[in-house]
Amino acid sequence: MEDARRDVQTLRLEALEARQQAERLLEQLTGELKELSGGKDLYKQVTGQNSLERAIDETRRMIACYSRVLEQLDKPEGELVVRRLNWQSQGVAG
């Protein structure tokens, strides 16, 4: 049980760090989008959305995913999820 708690704490710290990194990336991307001066964007010509807009959308989704992971880890049953993941990574069905 202590191993599972350590695993939950480790996952929590990694998820927090990853979410913070994604938030910094989002700030950079939105800043660059504001500076964009309407140059030719082949991606936009094909998809209707420029590549920076697409990257911003994907980064927002990534931040939302990390937030959901953190919410789950805060719940008591989060330990069970970590334990199950550990078993699966060791090749044991759980």
C-alpha positions in Angstrom: 0.0 0.0 0.0 2.9 2.4 0.7 4.3 1.7 -2.7 1.0 2.6 -4.3 1.0 5.9 -2.3 4.5 6.7 -3.4 3.5 5.9 -7.0 0.5 8.2 -6.7 2.7 11.0 -5.4 5.2 10.4 -8.2 2.5 10.5 -10.8 1.0 13.6 -9.2 4.3 15.4 -9.3 5.0 14.3 -12.9 1.5 15.3 -14.0 1.8 18.7 -12.3 5.2 19.4 -14.0 3.9 18.3 -17.4 0.8 20.5 -17.0 2.9 23.5 -16.0 5.1 22.9 -19.0 2.1 22.7 -21.3 0.7 25.9 -19.8 4.0 27.7 -20.5 3.9 26.3 -24.1 0.3 27.6 -24.5 1.5 31.1 -23.4 4.2 31.0 -26.0 1.9 29.8 -28.7 -0.8 32.4 -28.0 1.9 35.1 -27.9 3.2 34.0 -31.3 -0.3 33.9 -32.8 -0.8 37.5 -31.7 2.4 38.5 -33.5 1.5 36.5 -36.7 1.3 39.0 -39.5 -0.9 37.0 -42.0 1.9 35.3 -43.8 1.2 32.3 -46.1 0.3 29.2 -44.0 0.0 26.2 -46.2 -1.6 24.2 -43.3 -4.4 26.9 -43.2 -4.9 26.7 -46.9 -5.6 23.0 -46.6 -7.4 22.7 -43.3 -8.9 26.2 -42.8 -7.1 26.6 -39.5 -3.5 27.8 -39.2 -0.9 25.6 -37.6 -0.5 27.8 -34.5 -4.3 27.7 -33.9 -4.1 23.9 -34.2 -1.2 23.7 -31.8 -3.0 26.0 -29.3 -6.1 23.7 -29.5 -4.0 20.6 -28.9 -2.1 22.2 -26.0 -5.4 23.2 -24.4 -6.6 19.6 -24.7 -3.4 18.3 -23.2 -3.7 20.7 -20.2 -7.3 19.5 -19.7 -6.1 15.8 -19.7 -3.5 16.5 -17.1 -6.1 18.3 -15.0 -8.3 15.2 -15.2 -5.4 12.9 -14.2 -4.7 15.1 -11.2 -8.3 15.1 -10.2 -8.4 11.3 -10.4 -5.2 11.0 -8.4 -6.7 13.1 -5.6 -9.5 10.6 -5.2 -8.9 7.6 -2.9 -9.5 5.2 -5.7 -6.5 6.8 -7.5 -4.2 4.3 -5.7 -6.1 1.4 -7.4 -5.5 2.9 -10.8 -1.8 3.2 -10.1 -1.6 -0.3 -8.8 -3.4 -1.6 -11.8 -1.1 0.3 -14.1 1.9 -1.2 -12.3 0.6 -4.7 -12.7 -0.1 -4.2 -16.4 3.4 -2.8 -17.0 4.8 -6.0 -15.4 2.8 -8.2 -17.7 0.3 -9.3 -15.1 -3.4 -9.1 -15.9 -5.3 -7.2 -13.3 
